[in-house]
Amino acid sequence: MNKHRSVCKKAEVDNMGMKKLLAVLFSALLLVGVAGCGGNNAQQGAVTQKVMNAKTKQDFEPVTEIKEGRKNVYAVLKVMKGNYWEDVIRGIKDGAAKADVNVYVGGVMKDGDWELQRDMVKELPGKKADAVILAPADSSNMTASAKTLREQKLPVFLVDTALSSNDYDAAFLTNNLEAGAEVCQQMVEQMKANGVKESEEATVLVHVSTLASTTIADRLNSIMANWGKFAPASWKIEHDYIINYGDDAGAAKLVAEKIKNTHNVKGIIACNNGSTNATVEAVMTAGRKDIAVTGFDLGKKTLLGLEDKNYSIAVAVQNQYKMGYEAVMAAAAAVKDGSKPAQKLVNTGIRMVDKNNYKK
């Protein structure tokens, strides 16, 4: 943890250019795994993900026409529901059609259900898989599964979420350190637009679904490291994070309770799709138009919030379709001629949207 505090401290005071700094952080944190800057240290590090409901999965199903003689690519996802993952699957399907491979998609229903995902990965050699696309349900605990696949000579390509090791051929995902910095800066701009004075004491909450994902950990680390760059000294970011552990149904209630028990909340930063949806729901249910929300992805409840022009909401929209498309194209190339992408980490990019541009 001392190493990560040092990284965070440097990020606040260093005069390096933002792009150079974030590039260094991006490389370092992907390898180290889950840790956080600031409070809640007891829950960080080697985190065992708590899954609130019964374990469920979707067995592998073909998303392409299955033809004899074609290579078989299996995608094992960490969530099988919602617009975001539907776009990932659509990208995989379209890429498979162009690459001329058979593709089967399956996965767990809850982010963090890594043990069930691990069991699904164990099935792949018996299914005659030629390559694997993996969205890890846990960045640390799924490293052994990825290593085993590679030992079995199966190429592994990641989407959405990185592993805490290098046991994969390429990863197609958002540069989450850059994204975290942009979301952090966006929150400050929204609070100013809401009329929060720089001399006024204000609190910003942070909401996550898990600390066991490098995707969320990188965003969180970047937000905490960069808050001092963008925010006035009197605006404090809360280190006691709201963690919903993948319980989407109860997440809004957690946010509502935290708002009620925290002094002068003026902003909430949510670090993934589920936590953003729940945060928007809680803020709108309470009628708290004075609370700015910044998060990730265009979930259904987030869209409802954007359509109501009375609330201050902005989200980083990822290119999840591209993640799926590029991953299956890379997998097809690997099994056909052994080629690999020029870069091991492929940043698929984000764009910030709010009520003024979310339909564009």
VEXSEKE-13779 format. One record per residue (C-alpha): residue number from 1; x negated, y negated, z. Coordinates in nm, 2 decimals. Layout:
residues N
@seq: NUM; px: X; py: Y; pz: Z
...
end
This chain:
residues 360
@seq: 1; px: 0.00; py: 0.00; pz: 0.00
@seq: 2; px: -0.29; py: -0.24; pz: 0.07
@seq: 3; px: -0.39; py: -0.21; pz: -0.29
@seq: 4; px: -0.05; py: -0.32; pz: -0.41
@seq: 5; px: -0.03; py: -0.61; pz: -0.16
@seq: 6; px: -0.36; py: -0.72; pz: -0.31
@seq: 7; px: -0.22; py: -0.70; pz: -0.66
@seq: 8; px: 0.08; py: -0.90; pz: -0.55
@seq: 9; px: -0.13; py: -1.17; pz: -0.38
@seq: 10; px: -0.35; py: -1.21; pz: -0.69
@seq: 11; px: -0.04; py: -1.24; pz: -0.90
@seq: 12; px: 0.07; py: -1.54; pz: -0.70
@seq: 13; px: -0.25; py: -1.74; pz: -0.70
@seq: 14; px: -0.45; py: -1.63; pz: -1.00
@seq: 15; px: -0.49; py: -1.87; pz: -1.29
@seq: 16; px: -0.50; py: -1.61; pz: -1.56
@seq: 17; px: -0.25; py: -1.65; pz: -1.84
@seq: 18; px: 0.08; py: -1.47; pz: -1.77
@seq: 19; px: 0.05; py: -1.23; pz: -2.06
@seq: 20; px: -0.30; py: -1.12; pz: -1.96
@seq: 21; px: -0.20; py: -1.08; pz: -1.60
@seq: 22; px: 0.11; py: -0.88; pz: -1.68
@seq: 23; px: -0.08; py: -0.66; pz: -1.93
@seq: 24; px: -0.33; py: -0.56; pz: -1.65
@seq: 25; px: -0.05; py: -0.50; pz: -1.40
@seq: 26; px: 0.15; py: -0.29; pz: -1.66
@seq: 27; px: -0.15; py: -0.06; pz: -1.72
@seq: 28; px: -0.23; py: -0.02; pz: -1.35
@seq: 29; px: 0.11; py: 0.03; pz: -1.20
@seq: 30; px: 0.22; py: 0.29; pz: -1.46
@seq: 31; px: -0.06; py: 0.51; pz: -1.34
@seq: 32; px: -0.02; py: 0.45; pz: -0.97
@seq: 33; px: 0.35; py: 0.53; pz: -0.93
@seq: 34; px: 0.61; py: 0.39; pz: -0.69
@seq: 35; px: 0.51; py: 0.13; pz: -0.44
@seq: 36; px: 0.64; py: -0.22; pz: -0.36
@seq: 37; px: 0.52; py: -0.55; pz: -0.25
@seq: 38; px: 0.66; py: -0.70; pz: 0.07
@seq: 39; px: 0.91; py: -0.53; pz: 0.30
@seq: 40; px: 1.08; py: -0.20; pz: 0.31
@seq: 41; px: 0.75; py: -0.03; pz: 0.31
@seq: 42; px: 0.88; py: 0.28; pz: 0.49
@seq: 43; px: 1.09; py: 0.37; pz: 0.20
@seq: 44; px: 0.83; py: 0.33; pz: -0.06
@seq: 45; px: 0.54; py: 0.55; pz: -0.18
@seq: 46; px: 0.64; py: 0.91; pz: -0.20
@seq: 47; px: 1.01; py: 0.87; pz: -0.21
@seq: 48; px: 1.25; py: 1.16; pz: -0.20
@seq: 49; px: 1.55; py: 1.05; pz: -0.40
@seq: 50; px: 1.88; py: 1.09; pz: -0.22
@seq: 51; px: 2.17; py: 1.19; pz: -0.44
@seq: 52; px: 2.50; py: 1.10; pz: -0.28
@seq: 53; px: 2.74; py: 1.33; pz: -0.47
@seq: 54; px: 2.73; py: 1.69; pz: -0.58
@seq: 55; px: 2.47; py: 1.77; pz: -0.84
@seq: 56; px: 2.60; py: 1.78; pz: -1.19
@seq: 57; px: 2.45; py: 1.81; pz: -1.54
@seq: 58; px: 2.54; py: 1.84; pz: -1.90
@seq: 59; px: 2.39; py: 2.14; pz: -2.07
@seq: 60; px: 2.20; py: 2.10; pz: -2.39
@seq: 61; px: 2.43; py: 2.04; pz: -2.69
@seq: 62; px: 2.33; py: 1.97; pz: -3.05
@seq: 63; px: 2.37; py: 1.62; pz: -3.17
@seq: 64; px: 2.27; py: 1.71; pz: -3.53
@seq: 65; px: 2.37; py: 1.97; pz: -3.77
@seq: 66; px: 2.15; py: 2.28; pz: -3.69
@seq: 67; px: 1.96; py: 2.42; pz: -3.98
@seq: 68; px: 1.74; py: 2.73; pz: -4.00
@seq: 69; px: 1.38; py: 2.65; pz: -4.05
@seq: 70; px: 1.38; py: 2.30; pz: -3.90
@seq: 71; px: 1.19; py: 2.21; pz: -3.59
@seq: 72; px: 1.38; py: 2.19; pz: -3.26
@seq: 73; px: 1.35; py: 1.88; pz: -3.04
@seq: 74; px: 1.51; py: 1.88; pz: -2.70
@seq: 75; px: 1.60; py: 1.56; pz: -2.51
@seq: 76; px: 1.63; py: 1.58; pz: -2.13
@seq: 77; px: 1.78; py: 1.26; pz: -2.00
@seq: 78; px: 1.82; py: 1.13; pz: -1.64
@seq: 79; px: 2.17; py: 0.99; pz: -1.69
@seq: 80; px: 2.43; py: 1.12; pz: -1.93
@seq: 81; px: 2.70; py: 0.85; pz: -1.90
@seq: 82; px: 2.74; py: 0.48; pz: -1.98
@seq: 83; px: 2.69; py: 0.26; pz: -2.28
@seq: 84; px: 2.32; py: 0.23; pz: -2.22
@seq: 85; px: 2.26; py: 0.61; pz: -2.25
@seq: 86; px: 2.51; py: 0.64; pz: -2.53
@seq: 87; px: 2.29; py: 0.40; pz: -2.73
@seq: 88; px: 1.98; py: 0.61; pz: -2.64
@seq: 89; px: 2.15; py: 0.92; pz: -2.78
@seq: 90; px: 2.27; py: 0.73; pz: -3.09
@seq: 91; px: 1.91; py: 0.63; pz: -3.16
@seq: 92; px: 1.80; py: 0.99; pz: -3.11
@seq: 93; px: 2.07; py: 1.12; pz: -3.34
@seq: 94; px: 1.99; py: 0.86; pz: -3.62
@seq: 95; px: 1.62; py: 0.92; pz: -3.59
@seq: 96; px: 1.67; py: 1.30; pz: -3.61
@seq: 97; px: 1.87; py: 1.26; pz: -3.93
@seq: 98; px: 1.59; py: 1.07; pz: -4.09
@seq: 99; px: 1.31; py: 1.30; pz: -3.96
@seq: 100; px: 1.50; py: 1.61; pz: -4.06
@seq: 101; px: 1.48; py: 1.80; pz: -3.73
@seq: 102; px: 1.74; py: 1.98; pz: -3.51
@seq: 103; px: 1.80; py: 1.79; pz: -3.18
@seq: 104; px: 1.97; py: 1.91; pz: -2.86
@seq: 105; px: 2.05; py: 1.66; pz: -2.58
@seq: 106; px: 2.13; py: 1.74; pz: -2.22
@seq: 107; px: 2.05; py: 1.60; pz: -1.88
@seq: 108; px: 2.17; py: 1.52; pz: -1.53
@seq: 109; px: 2.46; py: 1.29; pz: -1.45
@seq: 110; px: 2.28; py: 1.10; pz: -1.17
@seq: 111; px: 1.96; py: 0.90; pz: -1.19
@seq: 112; px: 1.73; py: 1.05; pz: -0.93
@seq: 113; px: 1.85; py: 1.41; pz: -0.95
@seq: 114; px: 1.51; py: 1.53; pz: -1.04
@seq: 115; px: 1.53; py: 1.88; pz: -0.90
@seq: 116; px: 1.82; py: 1.96; pz: -1.14
@seq: 117; px: 1.64; py: 1.80; pz: -1.42
@seq: 118; px: 1.33; py: 2.00; pz: -1.34
@seq: 119; px: 1.54; py: 2.32; pz: -1.36
@seq: 120; px: 1.66; py: 2.21; pz: -1.71
@seq: 121; px: 1.31; py: 2.15; pz: -1.83
@seq: 122; px: 1.22; py: 2.51; pz: -1.72
@seq: 123; px: 1.47; py: 2.64; pz: -1.97
@seq: 124; px: 1.30; py: 2.48; pz: -2.27
@seq: 125; px: 1.04; py: 2.75; pz: -2.36
@seq: 126; px: 1.32; py: 3.01; pz: -2.38
@seq: 127; px: 1.52; py: 2.78; pz: -2.61
@seq: 128; px: 1.24; py: 2.77; pz: -2.87
@seq: 129; px: 1.18; py: 2.40; pz: -2.82
@seq: 130; px: 0.90; py: 2.25; pz: -3.04
@seq: 131; px: 0.89; py: 1.91; pz: -2.87
@seq: 132; px: 1.05; py: 1.73; pz: -2.58
@seq: 133; px: 1.19; py: 1.39; pz: -2.52
@seq: 134; px: 1.21; py: 1.32; pz: -2.15
@seq: 135; px: 1.37; py: 1.03; pz: -1.95
@seq: 136; px: 1.23; py: 1.12; pz: -1.60
@seq: 137; px: 1.48; py: 1.12; pz: -1.32
@seq: 138; px: 1.19; py: 1.07; pz: -1.08
@seq: 139; px: 0.86; py: 0.93; pz: -1.20
@seq: 140; px: 0.65; py: 1.11; pz: -0.94
@seq: 141; px: 0.83; py: 1.44; pz: -0.90
@seq: 142; px: 0.87; py: 1.51; pz: -1.27
@seq: 143; px: 0.50; py: 1.49; pz: -1.34
@seq: 144; px: 0.45; py: 1.86; pz: -1.27
@seq: 145; px: 0.72; py: 1.94; pz: -1.52
@seq: 146; px: 0.57; py: 1.73; pz: -1.79
@seq: 147; px: 0.22; py: 1.88; pz: -1.72
@seq: 148; px: 0.37; py: 2.23; pz: -1.76
@seq: 149; px: 0.53; py: 2.14; pz: -2.09
@seq: 150; px: 0.20; py: 2.01; pz: -2.22
@seq: 151; px: 0.02; py: 2.32; pz: -2.10
@seq: 152; px: 0.27; py: 2.52; pz: -2.30
@seq: 153; px: 0.16; py: 2.31; pz: -2.61
@seq: 154; px: 0.49; py: 2.12; pz: -2.62
@seq: 155; px: 0.45; py: 1.75; pz: -2.71
@seq: 156; px: 0.63; py: 1.52; pz: -2.46
@seq: 157; px: 0.76; py: 1.18; pz: -2.54
@seq: 158; px: 0.91; py: 0.95; pz: -2.28
@seq: 159; px: 1.21; py: 0.71; pz: -2.31
@seq: 160; px: 1.32; py: 0.44; pz: -2.07
@seq: 161; px: 1.11; py: 0.55; pz: -1.77
@seq: 162; px: 0.74; py: 0.62; pz: -1.73
@seq: 163; px: 0.57; py: 0.90; pz: -1.53
@seq: 164; px: 0.32; py: 0.85; pz: -1.26
@seq: 165; px: 0.07; py: 1.05; pz: -1.46
@seq: 166; px: -0.06; py: 1.06; pz: -1.81
@seq: 167; px: 0.10; py: 1.40; pz: -1.90
@seq: 168; px: 0.28; py: 1.28; pz: -2.20
@seq: 169; px: 0.20; py: 1.19; pz: -2.56
@seq: 170; px: 0.37; py: 0.85; pz: -2.59
@seq: 171; px: 0.63; py: 0.65; pz: -2.40
@seq: 172; px: 0.89; py: 0.42; pz: -2.56
@seq: 173; px: 1.02; py: 0.18; pz: -2.30
@seq: 174; px: 1.04; py: -0.18; pz: -2.18
@seq: 175; px: 0.73; py: -0.35; pz: -2.05
@seq: 176; px: 0.90; py: -0.38; pz: -1.71
@seq: 177; px: 0.64; py: -0.61; pz: -1.56
@seq: 178; px: 0.70; py: -0.87; pz: -1.82
@seq: 179; px: 1.08; py: -0.81; pz: -1.79
@seq: 180; px: 1.06; py: -0.85; pz: -1.41
@seq: 181; px: 0.88; py: -1.18; pz: -1.45
@seq: 182; px: 1.14; py: -1.31; pz: -1.70
@seq: 183; px: 1.43; py: -1.21; pz: -1.48
@seq: 184; px: 1.26; py: -1.37; pz: -1.18
@seq: 185; px: 1.22; py: -1.70; pz: -1.37
@seq: 186; px: 1.58; py: -1.68; pz: -1.50
@seq: 187; px: 1.71; py: -1.66; pz: -1.15
@seq: 188; px: 1.54; py: -1.98; pz: -1.05
@seq: 189; px: 1.68; py: -2.16; pz: -1.35
@seq: 190; px: 2.03; py: -2.03; pz: -1.28
@seq: 191; px: 2.01; py: -2.15; pz: -0.91
@seq: 192; px: 1.90; py: -2.49; pz: -1.02
@seq: 193; px: 2.19; py: -2.50; pz: -1.27
@seq: 194; px: 2.42; py: -2.40; pz: -0.99
@seq: 195; px: 2.32; py: -2.71; pz: -0.80
@seq: 196; px: 2.10; py: -2.55; pz: -0.54
@seq: 197; px: 1.85; py: -2.82; pz: -0.43
@seq: 198; px: 1.48; py: -2.74; pz: -0.41
@seq: 199; px: 1.47; py: -2.87; pz: -0.05
@seq: 200; px: 1.76; py: -2.65; pz: 0.05
@seq: 201; px: 1.71; py: -2.32; pz: 0.23
@seq: 202; px: 1.85; py: -2.04; pz: 0.01
@seq: 203; px: 1.82; py: -1.66; pz: 0.01
@seq: 204; px: 1.79; py: -1.43; pz: -0.29
@seq: 205; px: 1.88; py: -1.06; pz: -0.25
@seq: 206; px: 1.74; py: -0.77; pz: -0.45
@seq: 207; px: 1.94; py: -0.47; pz: -0.54
@seq: 208; px: 1.80; py: -0.14; pz: -0.68
@seq: 209; px: 1.93; py: 0.21; pz: -0.73
@seq: 210; px: 1.61; py: 0.39; pz: -0.63
@seq: 211; px: 1.25; py: 0.33; pz: -0.55
@seq: 212; px: 1.14; py: 0.66; pz: -0.71
@seq: 213; px: 1.13; py: 0.53; pz: -1.07
@seq: 214; px: 0.83; py: 0.34; pz: -1.21
@seq: 215; px: 1.08; py: 0.15; pz: -1.43
@seq: 216; px: 1.24; py: 0.00; pz: -1.12
@seq: 217; px: 0.92; py: -0.02; pz: -0.92
@seq: 218; px: 0.75; py: -0.22; pz: -1.19
@seq: 219; px: 1.04; py: -0.46; pz: -1.22
@seq: 220; px: 1.05; py: -0.50; pz: -0.84
@seq: 221; px: 0.68; py: -0.55; pz: -0.80
@seq: 222; px: 0.68; py: -0.81; pz: -1.07
@seq: 223; px: 0.97; py: -1.00; pz: -0.92
@seq: 224; px: 0.82; py: -1.00; pz: -0.58
@seq: 225; px: 0.47; py: -1.10; pz: -0.72
@seq: 226; px: 0.61; py: -1.38; pz: -0.93
@seq: 227; px: 0.87; py: -1.53; pz: -0.71
@seq: 228; px: 0.62; py: -1.78; pz: -0.56
@seq: 229; px: 0.52; py: -1.90; pz: -0.91
@seq: 230; px: 0.87; py: -2.01; pz: -1.00
@seq: 231; px: 1.07; py: -2.08; pz: -0.69
@seq: 232; px: 1.05; py: -2.37; pz: -0.44
@seq: 233; px: 0.90; py: -2.27; pz: -0.10
@seq: 234; px: 1.24; py: -2.31; pz: 0.07
@seq: 235; px: 1.40; py: -2.04; pz: -0.15
@seq: 236; px: 1.33; py: -1.71; pz: 0.01
@seq: 237; px: 1.36; py: -1.37; pz: -0.16
@seq: 238; px: 1.48; py: -1.10; pz: 0.08
@seq: 239; px: 1.24; py: -0.81; pz: 0.13
@seq: 240; px: 1.50; py: -0.58; pz: 0.28
@seq: 241; px: 1.63; py: -0.45; pz: -0.05
@seq: 242; px: 1.98; py: -0.32; pz: -0.11
@seq: 243; px: 1.93; py: 0.04; pz: -0.22
@seq: 244; px: 2.23; py: 0.23; pz: -0.35
@seq: 245; px: 2.06; py: 0.57; pz: -0.42
@seq: 246; px: 2.25; py: 0.63; pz: -0.74
@seq: 247; px: 2.59; py: 0.60; pz: -0.56
@seq: 248; px: 2.76; py: 0.37; pz: -0.82
@seq: 249; px: 3.10; py: 0.40; pz: -0.65
@seq: 250; px: 2.97; py: 0.27; pz: -0.32
@seq: 251; px: 2.71; py: 0.02; pz: -0.44
@seq: 252; px: 2.95; py: -0.28; pz: -0.46
@seq: 253; px: 3.04; py: -0.23; pz: -0.10
@seq: 254; px: 2.67; py: -0.24; pz: 0.00
@seq: 255; px: 2.63; py: -0.57; pz: -0.18
@seq: 256; px: 2.94; py: -0.72; pz: -0.02
@seq: 257; px: 2.81; py: -0.62; pz: 0.33
@seq: 258; px: 2.47; py: -0.76; pz: 0.26
@seq: 259; px: 2.61; py: -1.09; pz: 0.14
@seq: 260; px: 2.82; py: -1.11; pz: 0.45
@seq: 261; px: 2.53; py: -1.04; pz: 0.69
@seq: 262; px: 2.27; py: -1.26; pz: 0.52
@seq: 263; px: 2.23; py: -1.64; pz: 0.56
@seq: 264; px: 2.31; py: -1.87; pz: 0.27
@seq: 265; px: 2.28; py: -1.62; pz: -0.02
@seq: 266; px: 2.25; py: -1.81; pz: -0.35
@seq: 267; px: 2.12; py: -1.54; pz: -0.58
@seq: 268; px: 2.10; py: -1.16; pz: -0.63
@seq: 269; px: 1.85; py: -0.99; pz: -0.86
@seq: 270; px: 1.96; py: -0.64; pz: -0.97
@seq: 271; px: 1.69; py: -0.41; pz: -1.12
@seq: 272; px: 1.89; py: -0.17; pz: -1.33
@seq: 273; px: 2.22; py: -0.12; pz: -1.51
@seq: 274; px: 2.41; py: 0.04; pz: -1.22
@seq: 275; px: 2.30; py: -0.20; pz: -0.96
@seq: 276; px: 2.37; py: -0.50; pz: -1.19
@seq: 277; px: 2.73; py: -0.37; pz: -1.26
@seq: 278; px: 2.79; py: -0.33; pz: -0.88
@seq: 279; px: 2.64; py: -0.67; pz: -0.80
@seq: 280; px: 2.86; py: -0.84; pz: -1.05
@seq: 281; px: 3.16; py: -0.65; pz: -0.92
@seq: 282; px: 3.09; py: -0.75; pz: -0.56
@seq: 283; px: 3.03; py: -1.12; pz: -0.64
@seq: 284; px: 3.35; py: -1.15; pz: -0.85
@seq: 285; px: 3.56; py: -0.96; pz: -0.60
@seq: 286; px: 3.44; py: -1.21; pz: -0.33
@seq: 287; px: 3.50; py: -1.50; pz: -0.57
@seq: 288; px: 3.14; py: -1.62; pz: -0.50
@seq: 289; px: 3.08; py: -1.85; pz: -0.80
@seq: 290; px: 2.80; py: -2.01; pz: -0.61
@seq: 291; px: 2.59; py: -1.69; pz: -0.62
@seq: 292; px: 2.38; py: -1.64; pz: -0.94
@seq: 293; px: 2.33; py: -1.29; pz: -1.06
@seq: 294; px: 2.04; py: -1.18; pz: -1.28
@seq: 295; px: 1.99; py: -0.82; pz: -1.38
@seq: 296; px: 1.95; py: -0.56; pz: -1.65
@seq: 297; px: 2.17; py: -0.42; pz: -1.93
@seq: 298; px: 2.52; py: -0.49; pz: -2.05
@seq: 299; px: 2.74; py: -0.25; pz: -1.85
@seq: 300; px: 3.11; py: -0.28; pz: -1.86
@seq: 301; px: 3.15; py: -0.48; pz: -1.53
@seq: 302; px: 2.86; py: -0.70; pz: -1.63
@seq: 303; px: 3.04; py: -0.78; pz: -1.96
@seq: 304; px: 3.35; py: -0.87; pz: -1.77
@seq: 305; px: 3.15; py: -1.11; pz: -1.56
@seq: 306; px: 3.00; py: -1.27; pz: -1.87
@seq: 307; px: 3.34; py: -1.31; pz: -2.02
@seq: 308; px: 3.46; py: -1.50; pz: -1.71
@seq: 309; px: 3.28; py: -1.83; pz: -1.78
@seq: 310; px: 3.31; py: -1.93; pz: -1.41
@seq: 311; px: 3.02; py: -1.71; pz: -1.29
@seq: 312; px: 2.65; py: -1.75; pz: -1.34
@seq: 313; px: 2.52; py: -1.42; pz: -1.48
@seq: 314; px: 2.22; py: -1.34; pz: -1.70
@seq: 315; px: 2.08; py: -1.01; pz: -1.79
@seq: 316; px: 1.77; py: -0.86; pz: -1.97
@seq: 317; px: 1.90; py: -0.65; pz: -2.25
@seq: 318; px: 1.67; py: -0.37; pz: -2.35
@seq: 319; px: 1.64; py: -0.20; pz: -2.69
@seq: 320; px: 1.75; py: 0.15; pz: -2.58
@seq: 321; px: 1.85; py: 0.25; pz: -2.93
@seq: 322; px: 1.50; py: 0.19; pz: -3.05
@seq: 323; px: 1.36; py: 0.39; pz: -2.76
@seq: 324; px: 1.56; py: 0.70; pz: -2.87
@seq: 325; px: 1.50; py: 0.64; pz: -3.24
@seq: 326; px: 1.12; py: 0.60; pz: -3.22
@seq: 327; px: 1.08; py: 0.88; pz: -2.97
@seq: 328; px: 1.25; py: 1.14; pz: -3.20
@seq: 329; px: 1.05; py: 1.01; pz: -3.50
@seq: 330; px: 0.73; py: 1.05; pz: -3.30
@seq: 331; px: 0.84; py: 1.40; pz: -3.18
@seq: 332; px: 0.91; py: 1.51; pz: -3.54
@seq: 333; px: 0.58; py: 1.38; pz: -3.66
@seq: 334; px: 0.39; py: 1.56; pz: -3.38
@seq: 335; px: 0.55; py: 1.90; pz: -3.45
@seq: 336; px: 0.51; py: 1.87; pz: -3.83
@seq: 337; px: 0.15; py: 1.75; pz: -3.87
@seq: 338; px: 0.02; py: 1.69; pz: -3.52
@seq: 339; px: 0.01; py: 1.31; pz: -3.56
@seq: 340; px: 0.07; py: 1.07; pz: -3.26
@seq: 341; px: 0.17; py: 0.71; pz: -3.23
@seq: 342; px: -0.11; py: 0.46; pz: -3.25
@seq: 343; px: -0.02; py: 0.34; pz: -2.90
@seq: 344; px: 0.05; py: 0.56; pz: -2.60
@seq: 345; px: 0.28; py: 0.29; pz: -2.44
@seq: 346; px: 0.52; py: 0.13; pz: -2.69
@seq: 347; px: 0.70; py: -0.18; pz: -2.56
@seq: 348; px: 1.05; py: -0.18; pz: -2.72
@seq: 349; px: 1.12; py: -0.53; pz: -2.59
@seq: 350; px: 1.40; py: -0.72; pz: -2.42
@seq: 351; px: 1.61; py: -1.04; pz: -2.48
@seq: 352; px: 1.78; py: -1.25; pz: -2.21
@seq: 353; px: 2.16; py: -1.30; pz: -2.25
@seq: 354; px: 2.42; py: -1.50; pz: -2.06
@seq: 355; px: 2.78; py: -1.62; pz: -2.11
@seq: 356; px: 2.67; py: -1.84; pz: -2.40
@seq: 357; px: 2.50; py: -1.58; pz: -2.62
@seq: 358; px: 2.59; py: -1.22; pz: -2.51
@seq: 359; px: 2.81; py: -1.17; pz: -2.82
@seq: 360; px: 2.54; py: -1.26; pz: -3.07
end
